[in-house]
Amino acid sequence: MSVAKVIELNASSKTSMEDAVKTGLKKCAESVKNIKGAWVNELKVVTDDNGNVTEWRVNLKVSFVVQ
């Protein structure tokens, strides 16, 4: 029987939402093993005064199998 755990983390990127997700998962994988998936729980953008997106921020729920 396997046991899975879910942790929540935030990540950001100046490029895109996809890059923010990849960056967050890559950093997470440095200390968490057996990552099986992630949910994008929340998405936020930071804008300049003209409404242009300057930063993408994601809140992720990452699941992994506990050894």
C-alpha positions in Angstrom: 0.0 0.0 0.0 1.3 3.5 -0.9 0.8 6.6 1.1 0.7 10.0 -0.7 1.3 13.4 0.8 0.3 16.8 -0.5 2.3 20.0 0.2 1.5 23.6 -1.0 4.0 26.0 -2.4 4.2 29.3 -4.3 6.3 30.0 -7.3 6.7 32.9 -9.8 8.1 33.7 -13.2 8.6 36.8 -15.3 7.9 34.7 -18.4 4.7 32.7 -18.1 2.4 30.7 -15.9 3.9 27.5 -17.4 7.4 28.6 -16.5 6.3 29.5 -12.9 4.9 25.9 -12.5 8.1 24.3 -13.9 10.2 26.5 -11.7 8.2 25.6 -8.6 8.3 21.9 -9.4 12.0 21.9 -10.2 12.8 23.7 -6.9 10.5 21.3 -5.0 12.2 18.3 -6.5 15.5 19.3 -4.9 14.2 18.2 -1.5 11.1 16.1 -2.2 11.4 12.8 -4.0 8.7 10.7 -5.8 6.6 13.7 -7.0 3.6 12.3 -8.8 1.6 15.4 -9.8 0.5 18.9 -9.0 -2.6 21.0 -9.1 -2.5 24.7 -10.0 -4.6 25.9 -7.1 -4.4 29.6 -7.7 -3.0 32.0 -10.4 -2.1 35.6 -9.8 -0.4 38.2 -12.0 1.5 41.3 -11.1 1.0 44.3 -13.5 2.6 47.6 -14.2 0.6 50.9 -14.2 -0.5 50.2 -17.8 -1.9 46.8 -17.1 0.9 44.8 -18.6 1.8 41.5 -16.9 5.2 41.8 -15.2 5.1 38.6 -13.2 3.1 35.3 -13.0 2.5 33.7 -9.7 1.1 30.3 -9.0 0.0 28.4 -5.9 0.7 24.7 -6.3 -0.5 21.6 -4.4 2.2 19.0 -5.1 1.6 15.3 -4.4 4.3 12.7 -3.7 4.5 9.1 -2.5 6.0 8.7 1.0 8.6 6.0 1.3 
